[in-house]
Amino acid sequence: VRTVEPMRGGLAPWQMKQVAAFVDASLDERIHVEDLATRVRLSPSHFCRAFKVTTGQTPHAYVMRRRLDKAKTLMLQTDESLCQIADACGLADQAHLTRLFRRHLNTTPFQWRRESRIAA
């Protein structure tokens, strides 16, 4: 029986699971790298390096991607305003949500919501 080894220099599976669970539970708040590092008993700098080895992205990019995923879910499952959704996802305001959508999806939240609902 072969055990799953963490990627050399990366986070152990239990560490990644802890970080992912904490991020998902805290998306409506500020999430600091120090808090993530403390959860998995690493220094912030070591955590950032190990996280990038494991996921291929920085902790900040990961958190923003999870916020974007949560916003998309809320946009499809609720009729909340984009402003309320931005707040529920820990974003500064609707403009922040719009910038995130443009950067990652090349569209606005309003257009994405309308097109996704038509497609459903």
N, C-alpha and C positions, 0 to 999 in steps of 0.2 A: 504494500500500500504506500503510495507516494503522497506526501503532504504537500499542500500548496505553499510554496515559498513566496514571500513578498518580493516584489521587484527590487533588485539591488539598489539600495539608496532610497527606496520608496517607502510608503506607509504600509504597515501590516494590514491585513484585511479587517481586523477588529478596529484599527484606528480609522480607516476610511469609513467604516460603517458608523462609528461614533460621530465623525465629522458630518457625514451626510445627514444623519438623523437630527443632529443639533441645528444644522443649517435649515433643513426643511421645517423644523419646529419654530425657528426664530426669524423667518423671512420678513415678518412685519416690524422687526427691530433693527437697530444697528448691529452689525456683526463685525467684531474686531478679530484680526489675525491672532492676537494674544489669547483671546478666549478659545479659539479653535486649537491653538498649540497647547494650551493648558489642559484641555480635555483629553489630549492624547500623550501628555507628559513629555512634550518636546519644547525646545526653545523656539521662539517665533521664526528665527532665520532657518534653523534646521527644518522646522515644519514646512516652511514655504518651499524649500528645495525638494523635500521628500514628496510634498503634495504635487509639485510640478512633474516629478518623475512618474508618479502614480497616474495622474490624470491628463498630463500634457497641457495643463493650463494653470494659471495662477489661482490662488484661493479667491481673489476678488472676481476674476472672470467666471469662476465656478458659481459663486454666489449670485452674480448678475444673471447667469444662464438659468439658475433655479428660480430667480425672481421672474424672469421672462416666462418660464414654463408655468409658474403659478398664475401669472397675469393672463396667459392664454386660456388656462383652465377656467378661471373666473369669468373671463369674457364670454366663453361658450356656455357656461352653466348658470350664469346669473344675468340680471338686467342692471346691475350696478353701473354707475357712471364710471368713465375712465379715471376720473379724479379719485373716486372711492377705491377703485382697483389699484391704482398706483400707491395709495396710502396703505392698503392691505398687504401690498408686496414690499413695503419698506422703501419705496422710492420717494424722492423729495416732493414730486408733484407730477401732474399729467405731462408736462413738457419732458421730464426725465424719462417717463414711460415711452413717450413718442421717440425720443432720441435712441433709446435702447432698441425699439422696434425697427427704426430705420437702419441702425447699425447692423443688426443681426438678420433681419427679414426683408430689408429693402421695401418696406411699406409702413403705413401708419397703423396704429392700433384700431382706429375707426374702420379703415379699409379692410384690414385683416379680419376684424369681427364680422363685418358685413359679408365678405366673400366666404368666410368659413361657415357662416350660418346658411348661406345660399347653397353651399356644397353639401351640407348635412341633410 
